[in-house]
Structure formats: C-alpha cells, structure tokens
C-alpha cells in the first residue's frame, strides 16, 4: 500500500476529513480510509432512526462538505427559492431535516469518491516508526488521522441489568408507561415520541434541563473564543468541557411535552428508556487507550492533552503526524464532535499533509 495518509474510522468525521483532503488537492492514491462500514452515515442512521429523528440539532454549517459556505441553509434557500432558511440561520434557529442532511452526505460521498479509497478493516494494532505509523501491518503512513467516533453507548450502572431498560439509540417501541432517563436532546425527543405513541411518560432526571439553541455557545466557534479557550490552564479547560457536555435541548414550544418528573424510576414504569448518550473518554476506546498507555500520553480527566491543532504531542514531529478528530478532539476544539468541528480538524490535518 503506497498511500502516505491514513484516516482511521468510517463515520462522519472520516468523511469530512476525506472530502477536505480531496478538495485540498490530495489525490485518491495518496490516502486510504480504514473502517468498519462503507456507508459513512451507517451508525448515525441507526441512532437517528431509533429516536425517530426528523430534524438536526446542528445549524447550517453542520454538513460534510469541505467549506463552511455554502451551508445547508443557503443550499436549501437556493433550491426552494425561499430565503426563510437563511433568516432562521441568522438567529441560530435553522434545523435542517434529516433528509436534507443525508442527501448532503450522499453528495459528499460521491463527489469525493469515498468508496474508491475505503478499506474494510478495524485498526487495532499500531507501530510507531521514525517515518510514520504502521497500522495492522499496513504502511508506514506519514500522516494519520484518528476519526474514531463515540466509543459506545452510555448506560446507567443501576439499570444495566434491568429487563425493562432499552437505550434511546437502539431500535425500540413504547410500552403504555414509559420512564425516560436523561435530560438532553435524546430525552426530549423520546418524551415527544412516547407521548405521540399514547404512553404515560415519566421523566427521570437529576436536574432541570438546560435549554440552549446549540450544544456549545456560539463564541466558541469563533477564532477569538477559541483563542480564549486555549489560554486557560488544563484543569479549567477540562471543567469547561464538562460544562459544555451537560445535556440540553433547544428552547421552543415544540419541545414542551407534558411529563411527570420523578427522582427515580417508578415501579409502575413498564419500560425504561435510557436517553443517556454515549460513553465519554478516550479510555473507552481500545486504540486510543493503547496509545496512551504504551506511549505515556498526558491526559486530564476524560481527555488526552492535545496541541491546539489537535495533534498528539510526543507522537507528532517534523516527519510524521498523528491527529485526532471527532469527540476525542474536544481538548483542542470544544465543538470537535460537531460537523463544523470535524471540518476544523480536517483543515489543520490538510495543512500538515501539504507541508510535510
């Protein structure tokens, strides 16, 4: 295999990186994508279908193309000859439909010739060499981007063996009496879904939900806000990331569903829906945890300590690059788990691929 660039992962972060590298001038034979599924939206489709998702939480820039503009709002306004999506976007209230988003994924996949460079392989072995990285015997690759996605579903420990429990992101129907555990976007969606199915809904949560248009305050998407984030010390940065990760869902009457708030799962609940998101932290990912352990990588709480461009210090130098994308890159870019953040990382990765 003669490629000098490898992307590890087959989800949306990998697609964004691959489309960005192709748009930036890298030829198809210069890079390879290792992953489990040829469809970059496969895992996302399962989760979106499970919670009956119809619209995105992300804003107009939540798309897989290599440049922020034109975003989905501009594309939809152009296609429908209606300026309303642009006006909504100005107020952070634009919510593209799932169909609009998946159409964008398919266009990006086709335009970048994603399938031509995809290799079905789960990378679970690595070797660090002076000239790059060997992955499961392939390589060496001078530049490697780890776009690994979430390491798994998060289950409350006390409900793991409860026969009534299902996870919101796994396919399920609703019983007559449903307890929804959680207070974020998935929980709010499941409150609506269960009520629409005619169920009595109990909301089990430890605090009142946060209502905010986006997961992350808009200033942290800007250069000034990001520069301020990079200036804080490591422990404050970790505290900020924990606060950004608190579950929330958008304001608006469409989310105001009549539920009975309970401190714990009531006995009359026939079903318990765990809308508790994903496992959080690099230690739950086998490849990242092995890299951290074998190379004594610095970490604070759930995050590897990265440089401000999301490279892994100690394993990146003038001759090779190891960079992280997606949720594991939040140490460098708080919104790295969004498509806009994935694109930010991809452009930094492109610069290193071009210059080294």
C-alpha positions as CSV (number, residue, x, y, z in Angstrom):
1,X,0.0,0.0,0.0
2,X,1.7,3.2,-1.2
3,X,-0.6,5.8,0.4
4,X,1.1,8.3,2.7
5,X,-2.1,9.4,4.5
6,X,-4.5,7.2,6.5
7,X,-7.8,8.0,8.1
8,X,-8.9,5.6,10.8
9,X,-12.7,5.5,11.1
10,X,-15.6,5.2,8.8
11,X,-18.1,7.7,10.2
12,X,-18.9,11.3,9.5
13,X,-15.7,12.7,10.9
14,X,-13.8,10.4,8.5
15,X,-16.0,11.5,5.6
16,X,-15.5,15.2,6.4
17,X,-11.7,14.7,6.6
18,X,-11.6,12.7,3.3
19,X,-13.7,15.3,1.4
20,X,-11.5,18.1,2.8
21,X,-8.2,16.3,1.7
22,X,-9.6,15.7,-1.7
23,X,-10.7,19.3,-2.1
24,X,-7.3,20.4,-0.9
25,X,-5.5,18.6,-3.7
26,X,-4.6,15.2,-2.3
27,X,-5.0,12.5,-5.0
28,X,-7.1,9.4,-4.3
29,X,-4.0,7.2,-4.3
30,X,-2.3,9.3,-1.6
31,X,-4.8,8.3,1.1
32,X,-6.7,5.4,2.5
33,X,-9.7,5.2,4.9
34,X,-9.8,2.2,7.2
35,X,-13.2,1.5,8.8
36,X,-16.0,-1.0,9.6
37,X,-18.7,0.2,7.3
38,X,-18.6,1.6,3.8
39,X,-21.6,3.8,4.5
40,X,-20.2,6.8,6.5
41,X,-23.6,7.5,7.9
42,X,-24.4,3.9,8.9
43,X,-24.1,4.4,12.7
44,X,-25.7,7.8,12.6
45,X,-28.7,6.4,10.6
46,X,-29.3,3.7,13.3
47,X,-29.4,6.2,16.1
48,X,-31.5,8.8,14.2
49,X,-34.0,6.1,13.3
50,X,-34.1,4.8,16.8
51,X,-35.2,8.2,18.3
52,X,-37.5,8.9,15.2
53,X,-35.4,12.0,14.5
54,X,-36.8,14.2,11.8
55,X,-34.5,17.3,12.1
56,X,-31.0,18.1,13.0
57,X,-29.8,19.8,16.2
58,X,-26.9,21.3,14.3
59,X,-27.0,24.6,12.5
60,X,-26.5,25.4,8.8
61,X,-22.7,24.6,8.9
62,X,-23.5,21.0,10.1
63,X,-22.7,19.4,6.8
64,X,-19.9,17.1,5.4
65,X,-18.6,19.4,2.7
66,X,-15.0,20.8,2.9
67,X,-16.0,24.5,3.2
68,X,-18.4,26.2,5.6
69,X,-20.2,28.2,3.0
70,X,-22.5,27.5,1.4
71,X,-24.1,25.7,4.3
72,X,-27.3,23.7,4.3
73,X,-29.4,26.9,4.9
74,X,-28.0,28.6,1.8
75,X,-28.3,25.4,-0.3
76,X,-31.9,24.9,0.8
77,X,-32.8,28.6,0.2
78,X,-31.3,28.3,-3.3
79,X,-33.1,25.0,-4.1
80,X,-36.5,26.2,-2.9
81,X,-36.1,29.9,-3.8
82,X,-37.2,30.7,-0.3
83,X,-35.0,33.0,2.0
84,X,-36.6,31.7,5.2
85,X,-33.8,29.1,5.9
86,X,-31.2,31.9,5.8
87,X,-33.2,34.1,8.1
88,X,-33.6,31.2,10.6
89,X,-29.9,30.6,10.4
90,X,-29.1,34.2,11.4
91,X,-31.0,33.5,14.7
92,X,-29.5,30.1,15.3
93,X,-32.9,28.6,14.7
94,X,-32.3,26.7,11.4
95,X,-32.9,23.0,11.8
96,X,-32.3,21.1,8.5
97,X,-34.3,17.9,8.1
98,X,-32.7,14.5,8.3
99,X,-33.5,14.1,4.6
100,X,-31.6,17.3,3.7
101,X,-28.7,16.2,5.8
102,X,-28.4,12.7,4.4
103,X,-28.7,14.0,0.9
104,X,-25.7,16.1,1.6
105,X,-23.8,13.1,3.0
106,X,-24.5,11.2,-0.2
107,X,-23.4,14.1,-2.4
108,X,-20.2,14.5,-0.5
109,X,-19.5,10.7,-0.6
110,X,-20.0,10.7,-4.4
111,X,-18.1,13.9,-5.2
112,X,-15.0,12.8,-3.1
113,X,-15.0,9.2,-4.4
114,X,-15.1,8.0,-0.8
115,X,-15.8,4.3,-1.8
116,X,-12.7,4.1,-4.0
117,X,-10.3,4.7,-1.1
118,X,-12.2,2.7,1.6
119,X,-10.7,-0.4,3.1
120,X,-12.8,-2.6,5.4
121,X,-10.5,-3.0,8.3
122,X,-10.8,-2.4,12.1
123,X,-7.4,-1.0,13.1
124,X,-6.4,-2.4,16.5
125,X,-2.6,-2.7,16.1
126,X,-0.1,0.1,15.7
127,X,3.6,0.6,15.4
128,X,5.3,4.0,15.7
129,X,8.3,4.4,13.4
130,X,10.6,7.3,12.6
131,X,9.0,7.6,9.2
132,X,5.3,7.2,10.3
133,X,2.9,4.7,11.6
134,X,2.2,1.1,10.7
135,X,-1.5,0.1,11.2
136,X,-2.3,-3.6,11.3
137,X,0.7,-4.3,9.1
138,X,-0.2,-1.6,6.5
139,X,2.0,1.4,5.9
140,X,4.0,3.2,7.0
141,X,1.7,6.2,6.8
142,X,3.4,9.6,7.4
143,X,0.1,11.3,8.4
144,X,-2.6,9.5,10.4
145,X,-6.0,11.0,11.5
146,X,-7.9,9.1,14.1
147,X,-11.6,9.8,13.5
148,X,-12.9,7.1,15.9
149,X,-16.3,8.4,16.9
150,X,-18.0,7.7,20.2
151,X,-16.7,4.6,22.0
152,X,-20.1,3.2,22.8
153,X,-23.5,3.8,24.4
154,X,-23.7,5.1,27.9
155,X,-25.9,3.1,30.3
156,X,-26.7,4.0,33.9
157,X,-25.0,1.4,36.0
158,X,-28.1,0.8,38.1
159,X,-30.2,0.0,35.0
160,X,-27.7,-2.2,33.1
161,X,-29.4,-5.4,34.2
162,X,-33.0,-4.1,34.4
163,X,-35.1,-6.1,31.9
164,X,-37.3,-3.1,31.3
165,X,-34.3,-1.0,30.1
166,X,-33.6,-0.1,26.4
167,X,-31.3,2.6,25.1
168,X,-32.8,5.5,23.2
169,X,-30.2,5.0,20.4
170,X,-31.3,1.4,19.8
171,X,-34.5,0.4,17.9
172,X,-37.5,0.1,20.3
173,X,-41.3,0.5,20.5
174,X,-43.0,2.1,23.5
175,X,-45.0,0.5,26.4
176,X,-48.0,2.1,28.0
177,X,-46.0,3.6,30.9
178,X,-42.5,4.8,30.0
179,X,-39.8,6.2,32.1
180,X,-37.2,8.3,30.2
181,X,-33.9,8.7,32.0
182,X,-32.0,11.8,30.9
183,X,-32.5,15.5,30.2
184,X,-30.8,16.2,26.9
185,X,-31.8,16.2,23.2
186,X,-32.4,12.4,23.1
187,X,-34.6,12.5,26.2
188,X,-36.6,15.5,24.9
189,X,-37.1,13.6,21.6
190,X,-38.2,10.5,23.4
191,X,-40.7,12.4,25.6
192,X,-42.3,13.5,22.4
193,X,-42.1,10.1,20.8
194,X,-43.6,8.3,23.7
195,X,-46.4,10.8,24.2
196,X,-47.2,10.6,20.5
197,X,-47.5,6.8,20.9
198,X,-50.1,7.3,23.6
199,X,-47.8,6.4,26.6
200,X,-47.8,8.0,30.0
201,X,-44.3,9.4,30.3
202,X,-42.2,9.8,33.5
203,X,-39.1,12.0,33.2
204,X,-36.3,10.7,35.5
205,X,-33.6,13.3,35.8
206,X,-31.1,14.6,38.4
207,X,-31.5,18.3,37.4
208,X,-33.7,20.6,35.4
209,X,-32.8,20.5,31.7
210,X,-30.7,23.2,30.1
211,X,-32.4,25.0,27.2
212,X,-29.9,26.3,24.6
213,X,-30.1,26.5,20.8
214,X,-26.8,24.8,20.2
215,X,-24.7,22.3,22.3
216,X,-21.9,24.9,22.5
217,X,-22.2,28.7,22.9
218,X,-21.6,30.3,19.5
219,X,-18.5,32.3,20.6
220,X,-16.5,29.0,20.9
221,X,-17.0,28.5,17.1
222,X,-15.0,31.8,16.5
223,X,-11.3,32.4,16.4
224,X,-11.5,34.8,19.4
225,X,-13.5,32.5,21.5
226,X,-11.2,29.5,20.6
227,X,-8.1,31.6,21.4
228,X,-9.5,32.4,24.9
229,X,-10.3,28.7,25.4
230,X,-6.7,27.8,24.5
231,X,-5.3,30.3,27.1
232,X,-6.9,28.7,30.1
233,X,-5.0,26.2,32.2
234,X,-5.6,22.4,31.8
235,X,-7.9,21.9,34.8
236,X,-10.1,24.9,33.9
237,X,-10.2,23.6,30.3
238,X,-11.4,20.2,31.5
239,X,-14.1,21.9,33.7
240,X,-15.3,23.9,30.7
241,X,-15.5,20.8,28.6
242,X,-17.6,19.1,31.3
243,X,-19.9,22.1,31.4
244,X,-20.3,22.0,27.6
245,X,-21.1,18.4,27.8
246,X,-24.1,18.8,30.1
247,X,-27.3,17.6,28.3
248,X,-29.5,20.2,26.8
249,X,-32.2,20.7,24.2
250,X,-33.4,23.7,22.2
251,X,-35.9,26.3,23.5
252,X,-39.3,26.4,21.8
253,X,-42.9,25.3,22.5
254,X,-42.5,22.2,20.2
255,X,-40.3,20.6,22.9
256,X,-42.7,21.4,25.8
257,X,-44.2,18.0,26.4
258,X,-46.4,17.1,29.4
259,X,-44.4,14.6,31.5
260,X,-44.3,13.6,35.2
261,X,-40.9,14.4,36.7
262,X,-39.6,11.8,39.0
263,X,-36.4,11.5,41.0
264,X,-36.1,7.8,40.3
265,X,-37.7,5.2,38.1
266,X,-41.2,4.5,39.4
267,X,-42.4,0.9,39.9
268,X,-45.3,1.4,37.5
269,X,-42.9,2.0,34.6
270,X,-43.2,-0.9,32.2
271,X,-40.3,0.3,30.1
272,X,-37.2,2.4,30.9
273,X,-35.7,4.3,28.0
274,X,-32.0,5.3,28.8
275,X,-31.5,8.6,26.9
276,X,-28.1,8.9,28.4
277,X,-25.9,9.4,25.4
278,X,-22.5,7.8,25.0
279,X,-19.5,6.6,27.0
280,X,-17.2,9.6,27.4
281,X,-13.4,9.5,27.5
282,X,-10.5,8.2,25.5
283,X,-10.1,5.3,27.9
284,X,-13.2,3.6,26.5
285,X,-11.6,3.5,23.0
286,X,-9.3,0.5,22.6
287,X,-6.9,2.2,20.1
288,X,-6.6,5.5,22.0
289,X,-6.2,3.8,25.4
290,X,-3.5,1.6,24.0
291,X,-1.6,4.6,22.5
292,X,-1.9,6.5,25.8
293,X,-0.7,3.6,27.9
294,X,2.2,2.5,25.6
295,X,3.5,6.0,24.9
296,X,2.7,7.6,28.3
297,X,0.5,10.3,26.7
298,X,-0.7,13.1,29.0
299,X,-4.3,13.2,29.9
300,X,-6.7,15.3,32.1
301,X,-9.9,13.6,33.2
302,X,-11.6,12.2,30.1
303,X,-9.4,13.9,27.5
304,X,-6.0,13.3,26.0
305,X,-3.9,16.5,26.2
306,X,-3.6,17.6,22.5
307,X,-1.8,20.6,20.9
308,X,-4.0,23.4,19.8
309,X,-4.3,22.0,16.3
310,X,-5.5,18.6,17.7
311,X,-2.2,16.7,17.1
312,X,-1.0,14.2,19.7
313,X,2.3,15.6,21.3
314,X,5.1,13.1,21.6
315,X,3.9,11.2,18.6
316,X,3.9,14.1,16.1
317,X,7.1,15.7,14.9
318,X,8.5,17.2,11.7
319,X,8.4,13.8,10.0
320,X,5.0,12.4,11.0
321,X,1.6,13.4,12.2
322,X,-0.9,11.8,14.5
323,X,-4.1,13.9,14.8
324,X,-7.4,13.2,16.4
325,X,-10.9,14.2,15.2
326,X,-14.4,14.0,16.4
327,X,-15.4,13.9,20.1
328,X,-11.9,12.9,21.2
329,X,-10.5,16.2,19.8
330,X,-12.5,18.5,22.1
331,X,-9.4,19.3,24.1
332,X,-8.3,21.4,21.0
333,X,-11.7,22.4,19.7
334,X,-14.7,22.2,22.1
335,X,-17.1,21.7,19.2
336,X,-15.0,18.9,17.7
337,X,-17.9,16.5,18.0
338,X,-19.9,18.6,15.5
339,X,-19.5,18.5,11.8
340,X,-18.2,22.1,11.9
341,X,-15.6,21.0,14.4
342,X,-14.7,17.9,12.3
343,X,-14.1,20.3,9.4
344,X,-11.9,22.5,11.5
345,X,-9.7,19.5,12.4
346,X,-9.7,18.3,8.8
347,X,-8.3,21.6,7.5
348,X,-5.5,21.5,10.1
349,X,-4.7,18.0,9.1
350,X,-4.6,19.0,5.4
351,X,-2.1,21.7,6.2
352,X,0.3,19.2,7.8
353,X,-0.2,16.8,4.9
354,X,0.7,19.5,2.5
355,X,3.7,20.9,4.3
356,X,5.4,17.6,5.4
